């Protein structure tokens, strides 16, 4: 595996020097100031790449080149945004950056209700609590029909929780849910979130799948010509939220994406944390099946709790703990990379980053981006690196 690290650019409190000392060789980054649908200018890409090169590192993966809501929903600027996406791919390839992660989650990307939950050992972890999310959806956002989307015990518990919330607690829950991704160019208020949800009224999972297929049909030929590897990131969490369709949540979903436009350019970001938040996803089985199409790896582990069918609460556990089975996943990856070498594949080394992480020791109190601490990710990278070295030694 190529050991990589997510970096949010010059404003990231974790520096490129820190990252190099952590042992990573590749950087995962993006032009976060560019809104979805905009072209990424080649000059801006080169400026970012030059910073990374100067630190003795390599810009290995773009995460993410965002897909606009008009592309996802089939809105009026879809065709222009598809053209812009292809231009951005051209500009990235011209600078030698050829692994591009994206997602097709409507409106919100990853969603958590607590950004820093204290664990028994004093570490801080991100947490998704189903009852808290139902409280937000039913009582704060007041989405019509929201109470029908949760099990009856959760609806009852959400009412009790809401009635006991102080104003500051209500505000904190709201901000945690709608804050968006760290570094993102777009942020929501309750009103703008309601507006975005409205654009998906009447869009079924099947329609969203067709919109994803339209996206792939438009951009895969350009990516293939440029030698780019596109990799779709799973839904996080992998079940429906806010009445929105989710189509990248299961083994079958990932297979459908691969089959929609068969091409070496059309692949998957295997995120063990996102997929692992559903107990119906057998991570080793999924990875073993789609391994030839995996262009990027996010290795992290969540611990599921308070399970209600497909829905559950969960928190970000230590990388080798929780329900992620990272030990077995690394074994599968090492075997897949060996298989690729027998085929002389140019991508025989798969970029991997230790995704998320608990805030540990000197991370705590630094006001780092939630989920992206220094020490917590360094621990995860070291543990994964050790597993990889052991499996390679045994083969």
WOBELMO-V264970 format. One record per backbone hydrogen bond with DSSP energy under -1.0 kcal/mol. CO is the residue of the C=O (numbers start at 0). NH is the residue of the N-H. Records with the same first field share a line. If there is no record, write none. Layout:
CO=NH, NH
This chain:
1=351
2=24, 25
4=27
8=11
14=18
15=19
16=20
17=21
18=23
19=22
24=57
25=4
26=59, 60
27=6
28=62
29=31
30=33
34=37
40=44
41=45
42=46
43=47
44=48
45=49
46=50
47=51
48=52
49=53
51=56
52=55
57=26, 59
60=28
61=100
67=71
68=72
69=73, 74
74=77
76=80
77=81
78=82
79=83
80=84
81=85
82=86
83=87
84=88
85=89
86=90
87=91
88=92
89=93
91=94, 96
92=95
97=228
98=61
99=230
100=64
101=232
105=107
113=126
116=124
118=121
122=118
123=358
124=116
125=315
126=112, 113
127=313
128=132
129=133
130=134
131=135
132=136
133=137
134=138, 139
135=140
136=142
142=145
144=147
145=148
150=154
151=155
152=156
153=157
154=158
155=159
156=160
157=161
158=162
161=164
165=169
166=170
167=171
168=172
169=173
170=174
171=175
172=176
173=177
174=178
177=187
180=183
188=192
189=193
190=194
191=195
192=196
193=197
196=199
197=200
199=202
203=207
204=208
205=209
206=210
207=211
208=212
209=213
210=214
211=215
212=216
213=217
214=218
215=219
218=222
219=223
220=224
221=225
222=227
228=99
229=266
230=101
231=268
236=238
240=243
247=234
249=253
250=254
251=255
252=256
253=257
254=258
255=259
262=265
264=229
266=231
267=294, 295
269=297
270=274
271=275
273=276
274=277
277=280
280=282
281=285
282=286
283=287
284=288
285=289
286=290
289=292
290=293
292=267
295=269
296=352
297=271
298=354
300=316
301=322
302=314
304=312
307=310
310=307
312=304
313=127
314=302
317=320
324=328
325=329
326=330
327=331
328=332
329=333
330=334
331=335
332=336
333=337
334=338
335=339
336=340
337=341
339=344
340=343
344=347
349=1
350=296
351=3
352=298, 354
358=123
359=362
360=363
362=365
368=371
373=377
374=378
375=379
376=380
377=381
378=382
379=383
380=384
381=385
382=386
383=387
384=388
385=389
386=390
387=391
388=392
389=393
